[in-house]
Amino acid sequence: MTSALTATIDLDAIAHNVDVLRTTAGADVLAVVKADAYGHGALPVARAALAAGATELGVAHITEALALRQAGIDAHVTSWLHGARADFDSAIAHDIDIAVSSSRQLAAVIDAARRRSETATVTVKVDTGLNRSGVAAEDWSDVAEMLAKARADGAVEVRAIMCHLARGDEPDHPLNSLQADRLDEAAADLRRLGAGPEVMHIANSPAALTRPDLARDLVRPGIALYGRTPIPELGDFGLVPAMTLEADIVLIKELAAGDGVSYNHTWIAPSDTRIGVVSAGYADGVPRLLSGVIAVRVNGRTFRGVGRICMDQLVIDLGADGGGVREGDRAELFGTGRDGGPTAKDWADAIGTIDYEIVTGIGRRAERVYVGGGRAGAGHG
Ligand SMILES: Cc1ncc(COP(=O)(O)O)c(C=O)c1O
């Protein structure tokens, strides 16, 4: 490991979290590995999740699904977000399950299947109340009829029906059950037309952990796989965070009282002190809004960031005695939070966002280092 900035991914934590999800939901797990597995690395995470018993994978873009196939992953992969130029031909050729959200998308998939004289595997994604992607209510009867017809002539196999919850992180909200009822009705419509889906899935992480009654055949968790609680008010559900972000202390300097630090000298040393320069910045996904707020751990002690966070580096105040920190020591920017260490959620809370955005935002310059994963094989990704 040579990088001054590393994101260590604990594949045993991923495996543990798959177990927690499967047991709590009482259903099989479709592991959501879109956005490079929420920044954790799609391939190693996909392998670890499958080895731990997840039965399927899910991504947004077909390109993400194809990358999994190209790496030799032959598990069922569903892809659910398609632009106007989506490559349905390649998706069909590589046996990707194409989740369609409109009659226009379905027509394009059917065209591609007929052109190739192959059967496309299709999931129908129904908008049951999120009002984002998914088949809109007014498009539903057209889509259902098209699916039935295309299934009858062999252009598609209707493998699954899915929807996404708007308020999954509010477990008792009536919209959750209403969305499930609407999906059940849509599935019944398809069955009446002879195009019954084999598989149904609704639940994201929060629903998988709190609403087993919504689980149907599969749950479709993302953030919980990575060990981050989707409903912090309800605790951690026994999940273990998988990513620890660490950076080198590249320089240590003495400052005199009155010296300013970093761009525009937004922090002036109130007394003589020592500072440490940490090799992580906003290009690596450390939000600049954390300037003066971030706290990092070095050798078990917490030090506060001072001055502006820059593109590649940030500065911490080590205090007059230097805190025992030396150049080459490692600063933990966030990790499991055990022993009171900093977490991605601390960052998110400090700047008014969610830890999903923090972990997915960790840049590629942070070398991903994989540990654990006895069931999947560890190594550098
Ligand atoms: C369609 C779909 N299903 C499941 C998920 C996983 O959600 P979560 O990370 O909250 O479990 C996502 C992520 O946004 C999604 O878009």
The ligand as an SDF file (V2000), in Angstrom:
LIG
                    3D

 16 16  0  0  0  0  0  0  0  0999 V2000
  -34.5390    1.2410   -7.0950 C   0  0  0  0  0  0  0  0  0  0  0  0
  -33.6850    1.1920   -5.8830 C   0  0  0  0  0  0  0  0  0  0  0  0
  -33.7770    0.1430   -5.0630 N   0  0  0  0  0  0  0  0  0  0  0  0
  -33.0330    0.0480   -3.9330 C   0  0  0  0  0  0  0  0  0  0  0  0
  -32.1590    1.0440   -3.5870 C   0  0  0  0  0  0  0  0  0  0  0  0
  -31.3710    0.9100   -2.2980 C   0  0  0  0  0  0  0  0  0  0  0  0
  -31.7520    1.9010   -1.3980 O   0  0  0  0  0  0  0  0  0  0  0  0
  -31.0800    1.9540    0.0640 P   0  0  0  0  0  0  0  0  0  0  0  0
  -29.6490    2.3150   -0.1730 O   0  0  0  0  0  0  0  0  0  0  0  0
  -31.8230    3.0050    0.7790 O   0  0  0  0  0  0  0  0  0  0  0  0
  -31.2280    0.6100    0.6310 O   0  0  0  0  0  0  0  0  0  0  0  0
  -32.0300    2.1660   -4.4050 C   0  0  0  0  0  0  0  0  0  0  0  0
  -31.1280    3.2550   -4.0320 C   0  0  0  0  0  0  0  0  0  0  0  0
  -31.4090    4.4030   -4.1040 O   0  0  0  0  0  0  0  0  0  0  0  0
  -32.8160    2.2440   -5.5940 C   0  0  0  0  0  0  0  0  0  0  0  0
  -32.7210    3.2930   -6.4140 O   0  0  0  0  0  0  0  0  0  0  0  0
  1  2  1  0
  2  3  1  0
  2 15  2  0
  3  4  2  0
  4  5  1  0
  5  6  1  0
  5 12  2  0
  6  7  1  0
  7  8  1  0
  8  9  2  0
  8 10  1  0
  8 11  1  0
 12 13  1  0
 12 15  1  0
 13 14  2  0
 15 16  1  0
M  END
$$$$
